[in-house]
Amino acid sequence: MCWGLYQSSIIIVIYANKGEIEQAIALFNQSLEITQRIGDVQTQAMTLWWLGNLAEQQGEYTKAISYLQPALEILQRLKSPNAEGVSASLDRIIRNS
């Protein structure tokens, strides 16, 4: 994970926690483009996880699933312990939608 992208993610999470969801989504989308371009798959997966959670908060369950499925695939491939959390999020959304 690139340190600059990690710091940016923290700032974006602050926007989301303050209720500035649209701003957070726009910034996470920018982060996603950068992580894809530079090949930072760990940060890409975490960004997809955040986008999935924000989509879920907005009631956009299909969109949430479209973010969470690739996040889960990446994290499982990396054998990341975060895969468990993404899997739980995905299961919850599928169950409740």
N, CA, C and O of each residue as an XYZ file, in Angstrom:
388
protein
N       0.854     -1.174      0.000
C       0.000      0.000      0.000
C       0.897      1.232      0.000
O       1.821      1.333      0.807
N       0.627      2.157     -0.893
C       1.399      3.399     -0.954
C       0.978      4.308      0.199
O      -0.212      4.473      0.470
N       1.965      4.894      0.873
C       1.686      5.741      2.032
C       0.771      6.907      1.675
O      -0.150      7.215      2.431
N       1.007      7.559      0.541
C       0.179      8.695      0.146
C      -1.269      8.298     -0.074
O      -2.184      9.028      0.309
N      -1.481      7.132     -0.695
C      -2.848      6.662     -0.903
C      -3.503      6.294      0.423
O      -4.702      6.506      0.606
N      -2.722      5.746      1.343
C      -3.255      5.411      2.664
C      -3.722      6.676      3.380
O      -4.810      6.708      3.956
N      -2.887      7.723      3.340
C      -3.268      8.991      3.974
C      -4.520      9.563      3.323
O      -5.409     10.063      4.012
N      -4.590      9.489      1.997
C      -5.769      9.987      1.286
C      -7.012      9.220      1.703
O      -8.085      9.802      1.863
N      -6.865      7.905      1.880
C      -8.009      7.089      2.290
C      -8.541      7.525      3.645
O      -9.752      7.548      3.864
N      -7.643      7.868      4.544
C      -8.065      8.333      5.869
C      -8.887      9.613      5.739
O      -9.916      9.761      6.399
N      -8.445     10.522      4.904
C      -9.171     11.780      4.692
C     -10.547     11.501      4.098
O     -11.536     12.119      4.495
N     -10.610     10.570      3.145
C     -11.886     10.241      2.512
C     -12.843      9.630      3.537
O     -14.033      9.943      3.534
N     -12.337      8.773      4.401
C     -13.170      8.165      5.440
C     -13.729      9.246      6.361
O     -14.871      9.148      6.808
N     -12.947     10.256      6.642
C     -13.426     11.374      7.465
C     -14.604     12.061      6.775
O     -15.599     12.380      7.425
N     -14.501     12.292      5.460
C     -15.632     12.863      4.715
C     -16.869     11.979      4.882
O     -17.961     12.472      5.164
N     -16.687     10.674      4.705
C     -17.824      9.751      4.808
C     -18.438      9.797      6.200
O     -19.660      9.833      6.341
N     -17.599      9.797      7.223
C     -18.100      9.822      8.600
C     -18.803     11.126      8.945
O     -19.657     11.153      9.831
N     -18.451     12.212      8.251
C     -19.118     13.500      8.473
C     -20.412     13.600      7.672
O     -21.103     14.616      7.733
N     -20.742     12.550      6.921
C     -21.970     12.554      6.140
C     -21.818     13.127      4.746
O     -22.806     13.275      4.027
N     -20.604     13.448      4.356
C     -20.356     13.985      3.014
C     -20.089     12.818      2.062
O     -18.991     12.647      1.534
N     -21.147     12.024      1.867
C     -21.043     10.764      1.138
C     -20.670     10.982     -0.328
O     -19.802     10.283     -0.851
N     -21.304     11.927     -0.988
C     -21.017     12.151     -2.415
C     -19.560     12.543     -2.625
O     -18.919     12.081     -3.569
N     -19.036     13.396     -1.745
C     -17.627     13.798     -1.825
C     -16.731     12.584     -1.600
O     -15.745     12.395     -2.312
N     -17.074     11.768     -0.614
C     -16.290     10.568     -0.321
C     -16.293      9.615     -1.513
O     -15.251      9.064     -1.869
N     -17.452      9.418     -2.129
C     -17.549      8.522     -3.286
C     -16.694      9.040     -4.435
O     -15.972      8.271     -5.071
N     -16.772     10.334     -4.702
C     -15.969     10.918     -5.785
C     -14.476     10.711     -5.533
O     -13.729     10.360     -6.446
N     -14.053     10.928     -4.303
C     -12.633     10.765     -3.971
C     -12.212      9.300     -3.993
O     -11.107      8.981     -4.433
N     -13.075      8.409     -3.524
C     -12.744      6.984     -3.594
C     -12.652      6.522     -5.050
O     -11.808      5.689     -5.381
N     -13.510      7.053     -5.920
C     -13.423      6.701     -7.342
C     -12.102      7.168     -7.944
O     -11.501      6.462     -8.755
N     -11.654      8.351     -7.549
C     -10.340      8.827     -8.007
C      -9.239      7.909     -7.492
O      -8.318      7.561     -8.231
N      -9.333      7.523     -6.244
C      -8.358      6.614     -5.647
C      -8.351      5.278     -6.382
O      -7.290      4.703     -6.622
N      -9.530      4.790     -6.735
C      -9.640      3.525     -7.450
C      -8.921      3.594     -8.793
O      -8.202      2.667     -9.168
N      -9.118      4.694     -9.513
C      -8.435      4.871    -10.801
C      -6.921      4.845    -10.624
O      -6.210      4.212    -11.405
N      -6.434      5.529     -9.604
C      -4.988      5.590     -9.354
C      -4.454      4.212     -8.982
O      -3.429      3.782     -9.511
N      -5.138      3.519     -8.081
C      -4.648      2.206     -7.650
C      -4.629      1.212     -8.802
O      -3.735      0.370     -8.884
N      -5.610      1.306     -9.690
C      -5.625      0.428    -10.858
C      -4.459      0.756    -11.788
O      -3.813     -0.139    -12.331
N      -4.202      2.041    -11.961
C      -3.129      2.473    -12.858
C      -1.759      2.035    -12.354
O      -0.914      1.610    -13.142
N      -1.534      2.138    -11.044
C      -0.203      1.826    -10.514
C      -0.078      0.374    -10.037
O       1.004     -0.059     -9.641
N      -1.171     -0.363    -10.076
C      -1.124     -1.774     -9.710
C      -1.105     -2.061     -8.221
O      -0.624     -3.114     -7.802
N      -1.620     -1.146     -7.419
C      -1.681     -1.343     -5.963
C      -2.980     -2.084     -5.637
O      -3.991     -1.469     -5.297
N      -2.934     -3.417     -5.747
C      -4.162     -4.191     -5.616
C      -4.716     -4.211     -4.189
O      -5.930     -4.290     -4.000
N      -3.849     -4.141     -3.200
C      -4.321     -4.119     -1.808
C      -5.192     -2.877     -1.557
O      -6.296     -2.984     -1.024
N      -4.687     -1.713     -1.942
C      -5.456     -0.477     -1.753
C      -6.677     -0.465     -2.656
O      -7.726      0.053     -2.275
N      -6.550     -1.030     -3.844
C      -7.691     -1.125     -4.750
C      -8.821     -1.915     -4.084
O      -9.980     -1.501     -4.122
N      -8.483     -3.038     -3.483
C      -9.495     -3.862     -2.817
C     -10.142     -3.120     -1.653
O     -11.358     -3.184     -1.473
N      -9.337     -2.419     -0.865
C      -9.888     -1.685      0.271
C     -10.783     -0.536     -0.204
O     -11.802     -0.238      0.419
N     -10.398      0.098     -1.300
C     -11.212      1.174     -1.873
C     -12.542      0.619     -2.362
O     -13.591      1.221     -2.137
N     -12.498     -0.531     -3.031
C     -13.739     -1.175     -3.478
C     -14.628     -1.525     -2.286
O     -15.851     -1.403     -2.361
N     -14.013     -1.957     -1.190
C     -14.770     -2.288      0.020
C     -15.480     -1.041      0.545
O     -16.661     -1.093      0.888
N     -14.765      0.068      0.605
C     -15.387      1.317      1.064
C     -16.514      1.750      0.134
O     -17.583      2.151      0.592
N     -16.272      1.667     -1.173
C     -17.320      2.047     -2.125
C     -18.543      1.146     -1.958
O     -19.678      1.613     -2.053
N     -18.313     -0.126     -1.713
C     -19.420     -1.048     -1.471
C     -20.204     -0.683     -0.223
O     -21.434     -0.713     -0.226
N     -19.499     -0.342      0.835
C     -20.173      0.051      2.079
C     -20.972      1.333      1.897
O     -22.083      1.453      2.414
N     -20.415      2.288      1.168
C     -21.137      3.545      0.937
C     -22.365      3.312      0.063
O     -23.419      3.901      0.305
N     -22.238      2.455     -0.954
C     -23.392      2.129     -1.800
C     -24.481      1.453     -0.966
O     -25.668      1.726     -1.145
N     -24.070      0.577     -0.062
C     -25.045     -0.076      0.818
C     -25.769      0.963      1.675
O     -26.990      0.901      1.823
N     -25.028      1.913      2.238
C     -25.639      2.964      3.063
C     -26.682      3.745      2.286
O     -27.666      4.217      2.856
N     -26.468      3.880      0.983
C     -27.408      4.621      0.147
C     -28.524      3.733     -0.400
O     -29.357      4.194     -1.180
N     -28.545      2.475      0.003
C     -29.581      1.560     -0.455
C     -29.362      1.033     -1.858
O     -30.275      0.460     -2.453
N     -28.177      1.216     -2.392
C     -27.847      0.759     -3.747
C     -27.159     -0.604     -3.646
O     -25.941     -0.716     -3.790
N     -27.965     -1.632     -3.396
C     -27.426     -2.949     -3.078
C     -26.743     -3.624     -4.265
O     -25.715     -4.279     -4.093
N     -27.293     -3.474     -5.453
C     -26.662     -4.071     -6.631
C     -25.295     -3.452     -6.862
O     -24.330     -4.152     -7.168
N     -25.217     -2.145     -6.716
C     -23.936     -1.453     -6.872
C     -22.963     -1.890     -5.778
O     -21.779     -2.099     -6.042
N     -23.460     -2.027     -4.561
C     -22.605     -2.464     -3.450
C     -21.997     -3.828     -3.752
O     -20.804     -4.046     -3.539
N     -22.817     -4.736     -4.244
C     -22.333     -6.076     -4.582
C     -21.287     -6.002     -5.689
O     -20.303     -6.741     -5.672
N     -21.508     -5.100     -6.657
C     -20.555     -4.986     -7.776
C     -19.194     -4.469     -7.317
O     -18.191     -4.706     -7.990
N     -19.141     -3.777     -6.202
C     -17.861     -3.339     -5.627
C     -17.264     -4.419     -4.722
O     -16.057     -4.660     -4.740
N     -18.115     -5.057     -3.942
C     -17.623     -5.993     -2.934
C     -17.122     -7.309     -3.523
O     -16.171     -7.893     -3.004
N     -17.749     -7.783     -4.599
C     -17.299     -9.052     -5.176
C     -15.848     -8.988     -5.659
O     -15.062     -9.871     -5.314
N     -15.462     -7.968     -6.450
C     -14.049     -7.921     -6.849
C     -13.112     -7.650     -5.674
O     -11.977     -8.127     -5.665
N     -13.577     -6.889     -4.685
C     -12.749     -6.652     -3.494
C     -12.455     -7.979     -2.805
O     -11.320     -8.245     -2.409
N     -13.480     -8.802     -2.666
C     -13.312    -10.104     -2.020
C     -12.355    -10.989     -2.816
O     -11.482    -11.639     -2.240
N     -12.519    -11.013     -4.132
C     -11.642    -11.838     -4.974
C     -10.181    -11.428     -4.812
O      -9.303    -12.281     -4.684
N      -9.926    -10.132     -4.819
C      -8.552     -9.637     -4.667
C      -7.994    -10.033     -3.305
O      -6.885    -10.559     -3.208
N      -8.767     -9.777     -2.259
C      -8.279    -10.043     -0.904
C      -8.078    -11.535     -0.650
O      -7.159    -11.924      0.070
N      -8.932    -12.369     -1.238
C      -8.729    -13.814     -1.109
C      -7.453    -14.238     -1.833
O      -6.690    -15.063     -1.331
N      -7.231    -13.673     -3.006
C      -6.016    -13.983     -3.772
C      -4.765    -13.576     -2.996
O      -3.745    -14.263     -3.040
N      -4.856    -12.444     -2.279
C      -3.728    -11.960     -1.480
C      -3.636    -12.656     -0.117
O      -2.705    -12.425      0.654
N      -4.625    -13.510      0.159
C      -4.717    -14.172      1.472
C      -4.747    -13.152      2.618
O      -4.133    -13.345      3.668
N      -5.477    -12.074      2.380
C      -5.600    -11.001      3.365
C      -6.646    -11.360      4.419
O      -7.697    -11.908      4.088
N      -6.367    -11.057      5.673
C      -7.379    -11.276      6.709
C      -8.610    -10.382      6.515
O      -9.668    -10.657      7.082
N      -8.480     -9.323      5.725
C      -9.619     -8.437      5.459
C     -10.680     -9.107      4.588
O     -11.806     -8.618      4.499
N     -10.331    -10.219      3.948
C     -11.301    -10.928      3.110
C     -12.516    -11.356      3.933
O     -13.640    -11.374      3.431
N     -12.284    -11.696      5.185
C     -13.380    -12.104      6.064
C     -14.408    -10.990      6.248
O     -15.613    -11.236      6.205
N     -13.928     -9.773      6.452
C     -14.826     -8.633      6.632
C     -15.613     -8.314      5.376
O     -16.804     -8.010      5.443
N     -14.948     -8.382      4.230
C     -15.636     -8.124      2.961
C     -16.679     -9.210      2.719
O     -17.794     -8.922      2.285
N     -16.314    -10.449      2.999
C     -17.253    -11.559      2.829
C     -18.485    -11.368      3.707
O     -19.607    -11.620      3.268
N     -18.282    -10.927      4.935
C     -19.405    -10.678      5.848
C     -20.295     -9.556      5.318
O     -21.521     -9.647      5.385
N     -19.676     -8.497      4.792
C     -20.453     -7.385      4.215
C     -21.279     -7.874      3.037
O     -22.463     -7.557      2.920
N     -20.650     -8.643      2.173
C     -21.323     -9.162      0.985
C     -22.481    -10.077      1.379
O     -23.575     -9.964      0.826
N     -22.249    -10.968      2.316
C     -23.310    -11.871      2.784
C     -24.486    -11.093      3.363
O     -25.642    -11.419      3.097
N     -24.189    -10.066      4.155
C     -25.246     -9.260      4.780
C     -26.101     -8.574      3.711
O     -27.328     -8.557      3.805
N     -25.447     -8.014      2.705
C     -26.180     -7.298      1.658
C     -27.040     -8.262      0.856
O     -28.202     -7.974      0.569
N     -26.474     -9.398      0.497
C     -27.234    -10.379     -0.282
C     -28.437    -10.870      0.525
O     -29.531    -11.022     -0.020
N     -28.242    -11.114      1.801
C     -29.323    -11.584      2.680
C     -30.437    -10.542      2.819
O     -31.617    -10.891      2.856
N     -30.059     -9.271      2.897
C     -31.031     -8.209      3.180
C     -31.604     -7.531      1.943
O     -32.499     -6.693      2.060
N     -31.109     -7.876      0.770
C     -31.621     -7.177     -0.430
C     -32.666     -7.992     -1.150
O     -33.195     -7.553     -2.171
